[in-house]
Amino acid sequence: MGFEAYSTPYDWSRVSAFRTAAAAYPGGSVDLSIGSPVDPVSDGVRKALADSSNARNAYGYPATVGTPELREAMSQWYARNRGVDLAALGATVVPSVGSKEAVALMASMLHLQPGDVVIQPRIAYPTYAIGTQLAGATVKLVDAVENTASWEHIKGVKAIWVNSPNNPSGRMLNAFQLHDIVMAARRIGAVVLSDECYALLAWRGSDDAADAIGLAAHAAPSILDPGVCSGSAEGILALYSLSKQSNMAGYRVAFIAGDKNLVDPMAALRKQIGLIIPGPVQAAMTYALGDDDTVVAQRRKYLSRLMSLVDGLKAFGYDDAAIPDGGLYVWVKALGKDCWDDMDALAELGIVPAPGEFYGDSGYLRFSVTATDEAVNRAAHRLRGA
């Protein structure tokens, strides 16, 4: 059976007219819609890439599961920044060609089919639903995944998507909530799929002093934390990406960690269909996973931009604008009748956010801080002066 049909509101062509209108504003547009990083890749990553450009892993076929050095770097990253000993949990890892590929193919790689149900948050990244639909399974939206009573007794549930910190809302679940999700999923024989790509970009209680005591001290809780998963990775898969924390979106570097009995068959399937990170990129990824200093510096940039943007949004009238628990987006309730009214009004100021309809609620908008300091400050200045 091939890919099934899918439907999605995630059509960026619908934003084109607003971008055109915003470009006419004196001084040009500030696009805060798509979360594509703008800061440079670190010199260390670039050197690792260049040094490996004619290595054996470049002119020969690279391993799907990654070089021994990359596998060790992924394990050490989990131990250092997530407090997780993967081997002790019965977990292993496999790199993916960016996290979006892994998200979109996850239901298919789990061999889900018509009649199977996948639970996901109502407010969410659209690719969760697209991936479920591609497999022919059924999407079931819930307001709060941590409310396990809302899905535990639904017939046919095979997987549950968790995204904490959440894109777009920035909401973050605590360890107790994650533990409840894991326990409920195990009771019904379902797999927990935890997208943790913003885990090291958590802001709840964050300040500059926190950076000095290490990234793990203020990261979002992990689904693979021993206290969350009761010391076992059974039925759990976590996804992580270096796109935002290391500005490597174009490198397409991410990985899946979790239950060895689930990851190993996925790795074998990925090998057969060629879902392999190029050899030189594996070397760059290895370096980046060990470079916590660059992540700390990037955190500071994003937090500064969030503070500037929130200040401007509040001045404009978005009273609910606030630093999110985590992630790179400010999620606010529309001032007009829906997000499209606000898209019009903001385009007149040369500002382009993302319509909340793309993420499950047309009554909201998402503003990204994956823009330069100058661009974010320019948007904030326009909002304050409006």
N, C-alpha and C positions, 0 to 999 in steps of 0.2 A: 504494500500500500504506500503510495507516495504522499506528499504533503497535501493536507486538506485545505479548503478555502479558509480565509481569515478576513476579519473586518477590524478596522481601527479608525479612531478619530485623529490619529497622529499624522496629519497631512499638512506639512509645512508650507505647501503652496497657498494655503488659506491665509498665511501671514504675509504673503508677498505684497499685497496692496498697502498694508500698514508700514512695511519697510520702505516702500516707495514714497509714501506720504512723509515718513519721518526724515528721509534723506533731504527733503526740501527745507527742513528747519535750518536757520542760520547757524553755522558751525557744524552741521551734519548730524547724522543719527548716532544714537547710542543703543546698540543691540544687546539686550540682556535676556534674549529668548533662549537660544540653544546653549547648553552648558559645555561648550568646547574650550579647553584651556588655551590661554594666551601667553603664559609665562614660558621662558626658555627651559629646555631640557638641560640638566646639569652637565658640566664639563666632564665629570666622571663617567656618566652614562655614554656621552658621545665618544669618549676615548675608548671605552670598553667595546662599543660597536665597531669603531674603526680598527682597533687592534685585532678583532675577530673576523674582519671582512675577507680574509683569505686563509682562515684556519680550516682545519679538517671538517669542522661542523658547518662550514660555509660552502665549500666546493663539493662536499659529500652530503648525503641525506641526513638531516638531524633526527634525533630521537623524539618521538611523540611525547614521551613522558618527561623529556628534558634531560639535560646533561646531569651527571652526578653533582656538579657544582650548583646547578640551579635547584635541584631537588633539596640539597642541603640548605641552600639559601631560603627556600620556601619554609622548610621545617624550622630553621632558626628564627625566621621572621615571626612565625606563630609563637614560638617559645618566648621570644623577647618582647613582642608588642601585643600579644593576646593572652599570654600566660597559659599557653596550651602546649602540652607534649603530645603531638599527634600519634606517635607510635604507642604511647601508653593507653590511648583511647581506642586503638584498633583502626586508626585513620591513616589515609595516605593522600597524595596530591597528584594532580595532573594539570599542566598549563593549558590555557585556552587562548584562542585568537581574539582577545578582547573579551570582556564580560558579556557583551550583548549577544555574541554568538552562542555562548554557553546558556544564557537565559532563554534565547529563542529556541534552542534545540533540546533543552532539558527534558521536557515532557516526552519528546520523541526518543531520546536516549534512554529514558526510563521505560520505554515500550508501552506508554499509555495509549489508549484507544477509545473509540466510541463507547459511551457508557461510563467511562471513568470521569471523576470529578476532581478539579483542582481548585482549591480555595485560595483567594488572594484578597488583599485590601481593596476596598472600593476606590480609594484615592491612591493611585499607584502609577508607576512606570508602565506604559502601554505594552511593552514587549512581553511581560508576563502573560497577558491574555493572548497575544498573537502566538506565542509558542505553544500554549495549550490548544488553541484552535488548529494550528498546523498539524498537531498529533491526532486531531479528530476528537479530543476529549472536551469536556464541558467546563466552562469557566463559571465559578460561583463566587460572587462578590459579597464581602461582609464588611461592616463598618469598622470592626475592630477584631483583628485576627487573634488577639490575646483573649478575647471572649470565646473560649473554646466551646461553650455551650451552643454557640451560634452555628457551629459546623460539625461537631463531633458525632452527631447522630444522623447526619445526612448520608443517605445510601450512596456508596460508590466512591467515597473520598479516597484518593490515592496519594495526593500531595498537597502541601500547604506552603504557599509563598510567604516569607517574612522579609521585610525590608526595613532595617533599623540601623542608622537613621534613614528616615523615609524620604524618597524623592517622589513628590515635590514638597511635602509638608514640613520636613525636617524633624518630625516626631521620632522619639527614641524610646524603645522598650527597655525595661529594667530586667535584671537577671531572673527575678521571680516570675515575671510574665513569660519570658522565654522558656523557663523551665516548665511552666504549665502547658505551653504549646507542645514541647517535646513529649511530655508524658501523655497528653491527649492523643497525639499522633501515633504513639506506640500502641496505645490501647486499641486503635482501629487499624493498625498495620499500614499507616501512611508514612510517606517520606516528608521530612521538613526541608524546605529549600530556603536557605537564608542568604539573601543578597546583602553583603556587608561592605560594599565598595566605599562607603563614606565613614567607615569605622574609626579611622584615625583623624577624622575631621569633625569631632564631636565638640560642642561648645558649652554644654550644660555645666555651669560652674567653672568655666575656663578663664584663665588669665595668663599673662606672660610668665608668671612664676611657675605655673604648671608645666611649661615647656622644659624647665630646668630639671624636673624630676622624672623625665622620660615620657615617651608617648603612651606607654601602656597605662600610666596612672590616670589618664583622662579619656581613654578610648571608650567607644560604645561597647557594652557587653557582647561577648561572642556566644553564638549558639553552641560552640565546641568547648566553652569553659567547662572544666570538670564539674563545677557546682551546678551548672545549667543542665548538662547532659547526663548527670549522674555517673560520670566516669567512663562513659561509653559513647562512641560515635555511631552506634547502631541507628540506621534510618535517618541520618543527618547528612546533608551536603551544604557546605558554605561556599559562597563565591566572593572573590576579592579581585580588585582591579588597581593597577598603578596609574590609570589615566589621569585622575585628578590629583592625587597626593604627590605624584612625581612628574606631572605634565607630559605623560607618555601616551596620550590617546592615539596618536598616529602610529605608535609602535605596535599597538594591539597586543598588550601584555596583561594577562589576568590568570587566575587559576581557580580550580575547584579543589576543595579539601573536604574530607569526610570519610564516611563508612567505606572501608576497603572493599567490602563486598559489592558496593555500588560503583565506586570509582574505577576499580580495575576493569570491569567489563566496558565501562565508558571509554577508558583509555584504549582498549583493544579495538573498539568500534571507531574511535577517532583515527587510529592508525590506518585502518582500512580505507577511510574516506579522505585522508590527507589533511586533517585539521591539526596542523603542526606549526608551531612558532618557528620562523626561520632561525638558523643557527646563530648568526651574529646578534640577532635580537635576543636570543636566550642569554647571551653573554651580557648584553646591556641590562636585561631584566635582573640577572644575578647581582650585578653591581648595585642597581637601584634598591633591591630588597635589603641590602646592608647599609644603605645610606640614610640613616635616620635624621642626620643634621639637615639635609635638604628638605625633608618632610616638615621638620620643625619650622624652618624658614618659610615654607609655603603656607603652613598653618597661619603664621602671623599675617601674611599678606591677605589671605582670605578673611580672617577675622576683622582686620582693619577695613576691608571693603564692605563687609556686612554691616559694620557699625555706621559707616558713612551712608550706605544705602537706606538702612532702617531710619536714620535721622531724616533723610529727605522724604521718604514715603510717609512718615508720620506728619511731617509738615504739610504734605499735600492733602492729607485727610484720611489716610489709611491707618486708622487708630489701632488696628490689630497687628500692625507690622512689628516684628520683634526678631531678635537674634534666634535662629532655630536651635533646637536641641543639638542638631548636627546637620552636616551637609552644606551645600553651597547655594541654597535658594531661600528666598523670602516669599512666603505663601500668604497672600492677603485676600480678603473678601472684596469683591468688586463694589465700587461706589455706584455704578449704574445698575440697570436692570440685569445685566449679565457681563461676562468678561469681554464680549465684543464691543459693548458700549465704551468700556474703559480703554480697550485697545485703540479706539478712535481718538479718545481724548488725549491719551499719552502720545500717540503718533504726532499730534499737533505740537507737542513739546520736543519732538525728535527722539522719543524713547520707545523701544519695542520690547515688551515682555513676552512671555508665553501665555497663551490662553489656557485657563484652567480646564476647559473642556477636554483638552488633550490628555489630561491626567485624571479625569473622572468627575469633575465638578465645574460646570460652566459659570458658577457664581464666584469663581476665584481666578487669580492670576499668579503666575510664578515669575519672579525676578531672579536672574542668575548673577553671581558675582565672578563668573569666569570671563571677566573683561579687565582691561588694564586699570591701574589705580586712577589714572587721568580720566578714563571714560566713566568709571563709577562715580567719581567726584563730580564730573560734569553733569551726569544725570541727577545726582543729589542736589546740585546747585539749581538746576532747572526746576526740580520739584519744589524746592523751598521758595523759589521766586514766583511760582505760578499763582 
